Amino acid sequence: MLYLYILISLFIAWIWVDYYRLIDIYERDKLRYVIPTFVLGGASVLIVLGAHELFINDLGFDFNADPLNDFLMSTFQIGLLEEIAKTIPFLLVLGFFRKQFNEPVDFLFYISVSALGFSAVENVMYFYMKGPEIINGRAILASVGHMFDTSLVAYGIILYRYKKQNIAVVFLFLLLAALSHGIYDFWLLYKGAESYGWIITILYFLLTISIYATILNNCLNNSSFFTYKRVVDSHKVSGRLLLYYGIVFAAQFVFVAFKYNIENAVRGLLGSFWITGFIVVVTVVRLSRFKLIRERWHKIRFELPFYFGYDADYGSARSRRSLRVKGESFNEVHITAFYEEYFDLVPVSRRATYLGMVKTSYIERKLFLKNDESYFVTRIYHDEARTNHDTYLLKPKKTSQTMIADKYPIVAILRANDLFDFENPAHDSKFNFVEWAYIKPKN
């Protein structure tokens, strides 16, 4: 089984390496730099084991069911030590491959790869000691938890380098990483919370997902290669990661059935499906949704990554409440493909239409107005020579049917009032709706 545990641990790590390669939309890093970072991250487990062997075990500190003692143990003896260990490979890679670090997300990527290497070795050890029943839980909680905690260290470096904050912010975020690690571990290890500690751990993990999404968003916003022509394809990202985790769930089922029997495998799958499955779905969906705004630094908020809201497409008499994952749910990948490009704007209705016919159009700018709603400043031409045009705003349709033939995005054509300044747009401006149209490539 050891070889199978190694294989599944490597696959779990690959899930999040591939995730970063999907969201790194401006300049994707090459795997030849990723592999040594991952190997060094795995080897950093030896730093932890060596530190314990050399001096930590001789200090005589241990968990004793005292809340303060156990919290300090979780934060410093486990959290701080492991975060320093995972950061060392990152610093080595930063020193040797400095040219690869040319945008903020690179810092998060490489330190996360180091954390994934550490987590992969740790997963093999836990799977071997405790059996395949814990694969699903560790595949999401432990792996993403390690990434998030160590990413805090990188975010401190990012704030120092890109926001020009004091160098002390790096050490502050190292301590925050240790604290975050300690909070997570404390509720799992403290014997006084055996019956409910896992619930607090899960809630805390979900809070960190919201923070992680904001950190990632800020890094993408402040890339030196930023362009509105590129956005993260949220459907592609979430779809691929959910497929990956489906494979992980299936692997646990097979491993448990192989080690024990089918009955235990079914029981284990059903036992973890609802809670672990919920965590996987919320994590994957939230970490695939980004609102990319050039040079924007969103504030970090402590909030759950989901809420309960009413469906927009239902009237008050038939409204229904459902769980919603936070973040920009509309996938702009189809409309941004036409950013700074000529295209055909086609009226949805051929009867009551202002356009009257298909018009050549050109998206020249992207605006974010009230509540960061996105609008596209667009020239609509009245002649084939493209000498006569009017400027309108296009707003993507986000409810009910949003596409024609599953490939042409529907947009609202909006006319701005005479006071609207496209160079300095007012956040409370109101626009006149002209009609619905859809965008398609020029014939």
C-alpha positions, -999 to +999 in steps of 0.1 A: +000+000+000+029+024+006+034+029-032-002+036-036-001+061-008+028+078-025+010+079-058-022+094-044-002+120-023+015+131-055-018+133-073-033+155-045-003+178-047-007+180-085-043+191-081-032+224-067-001+228-088-024+226-118-048+250-101-021+276-100-012+270-136-048+276-145-052+309-126-018+322-136-033+337-167-007+364-175+026+344-175+025+307-167+055+293-149+074+263-164+074+230-146+112+227-146+112+253-119+083+238-100+097+203-096+128+212-076+107+235-054+083+206-047+112+182-040+128+207-016+095+212+001+091+175+007+127+174+020+118+202+045+100+176+066+135+166+076+141+200+091+112+195+114+122+160+123+158+171+128+149+200+150+129+177+173+157+152+174+184+178+181+169+200+207+131+203+209+124+169+225+150+177+252+131+208+262+104+186+278+074+205+264+043+184+256+006+185+253-010+182+288-047+191+282-041+227+296-056+250+270-029+277+271-001+252+270-016+232+242-023+264+222+013+276+225+025+241+216+003+241+185+014+276+175+051+276+181+064+240+184+042+229+155+031+260+136+061+282+136+086+254+131+067+240+101+061+274+085+099+282+088+107+247+073+083+252+044+097+288+038+133+277+035+129+259+002+110+289-012+138+312-002+163+289-019+143+289-051+138+327-048+176+331-046+185+307-075+156+315-099+150+352-091+140+360-126+109+337-123+095+360-097+082+389-118+046+392-106+030+388-072+013+355-079+047+339-085+055+343-048+023+326-038+028+298-064+063+288-054+058+289-017+025+269-022+045+243-042+069+240-013+040+236+011+025+209-012+058+190-011+058+191+027+021+181+027+027+152+003+054+136+025+032+142+056+002+127+038+022+095+030+032+092+066-004+097+079-019+074+053+006+046+062+000+050+099-038+056+100-050+039+068-067+050+036-099+061+054-084+096+059-074+103+023-105+124+014-102+147+045-065+153+042-067+158+004-086+190+010-081+202+046-044+194+051-032+202+017-050+235+012-044+244+049-006+240+044-008+261+013-028+289+029-006+291+060+027+293+042+011+317+016+007+342+044+045+344+046+047+351+009+019+377+011+040+396+037+069+397+012+044+408-015+031+437+006+067+447+013+078+446-023+046+458-042+028+479-016+061+493-002+052+485+034+078+482+062+100+452+062+084+443+096+053+432+077+072+400+065+079+389+101+044+399+111+029+376+084+053+348+094+038+350+129+003+351+115+012+319+095+023+302+127-008+315+145-031+302+117-014+268+118-017+267+155-054+276+156-061+248+131-041+222+150-052+232+184-088+223+180-078+189+166-052+181+193-067+197+224-083+168+244-108+191+261-125+197+227-126+161+213-163+162+207-166+195+189-131+206+180-134+192+145-164+215+139-144+246+149-115+234+127-137+231+096-153+265+103-119+281+107-107+264+075-136+279+056-128+313+069-092+309+056-106+301+022-122+335+019-089+351+030-070+330+005-093+340-023-088+377-015-050+373-014-049+355-047-072+381-062-050+410-050-019+393-065-036+388-099-048+424-098-013+437-094+005+417-120+029+437-141+014+418-171-022+427-162-046+431-191-084+431-192-083+408-222-075+379-199-097+365-171-097+334-151-121+308-167-139+300-135-159+272-151-128+255-164-110+258-130-138+245-109-147+218-133-112+204-135-107+205-097-140+188-090-130+161-115-097+157-097-114+154-063-138+129-078-108+107-086-095+112-050-129+100-036-128+070-060-092+062-050-101+062-013-130+038-020-107+014-039-080+016-013-104+009+016-121-019-003-086-034-011-074-032+025-107-042+042-138-050+021-165-033-001-188-028+029-162-007+047-155+012+015-192+021+010-196+031+047-165+052+045-175+070+013-210+077+026-196+088+060-174+115+045-193+124+014-216+151+027-192+170+049-160+165+030-179+169-003-194+202+009-160+215+019-145+205-015-172+221-035-172+254-015-134+256-016-131+248-053-158+272-064-147+301-042-111+297-052-121+298-089-140+332-087-121+364-092-130+400-099-099+413-117-095+451-114-061+466-123-040+476-092-069+470-068-060+457-033-091+443-017-094+444+021-091+410+038-122+401+056-130+373+081-161+358+065-174+324+054-171+318+017-208+312+013-242+327+023-279+321+019-297+342-007-327+343-029-326+333-066-327+364-088-348+348-115-378+341-093-405+366-085-414+374-049-443+349-049-420+321-060-386+332-045-365+304-030-336+306-006-304+287-015-268+285-005-245+307-026-207+306-028-193+341-027-172+357-055-180+367-090-202+339-103-204+352-139-178+339-162-165+368-184-142+346-204-165+347-235-169+384-236-133+394-228-122+374-258-135+404-278-117+430-257-099+454-280-112+435-310-137+441-338-168+419-337-204+418-348-231+430-325-264+412-333-298+423-320-315+394-301-349+406-313-353+412-350-387+430-346-382+457-321-346+466-326-327+499-323-296+485-341-318+474-370-291+452-383-258+436-374-233+463-365-195+462-364-184+471-329-152+475-309-146+472-271-121+498-261-123+500-223-136+482-193-152+502-165-161+492-129-190+513-116-212+510-085-205+478-065-177+470-090-202+461-117-183+456-150-192+476-181-175+477-215-171+510-233-179+501-269-179+518-303-208+508-325-201+517-361-228+528-386-208+521-417-185+494-430-157+519-434-158+524-396-157+562-399-190+570-381-197+555-347-215+562-314-202+551-280-223+529-257-218+507-227-223+470-229-232+451-197-230+413-197-263+395-190-258+375-158-292+358-152-315+333-170-302+328-206-267+344-209-255+329-241-268+323-277-260+288-290-238+283-259-210+304-273-222+340-280-225+362-249-257+383-245-252+419-235-274+449-226-267+479-248-268+510-226-268+547-236-251+570-212-265+604-204-249+636-216-232+642-182-214+608-182-177+612-185-160+580-199-127+592-186-139+598-150-171+578-147-195+586-119-203+556-097-240+565-094-247+572-131-279+558-146-281+546-182-309+541-206-314+506-218-314+503-256-319+466-262-304+431-258-278+419-283-252+392-286-216+392-296-201+370-322-169+370-342-169+389-375-177+367-405 
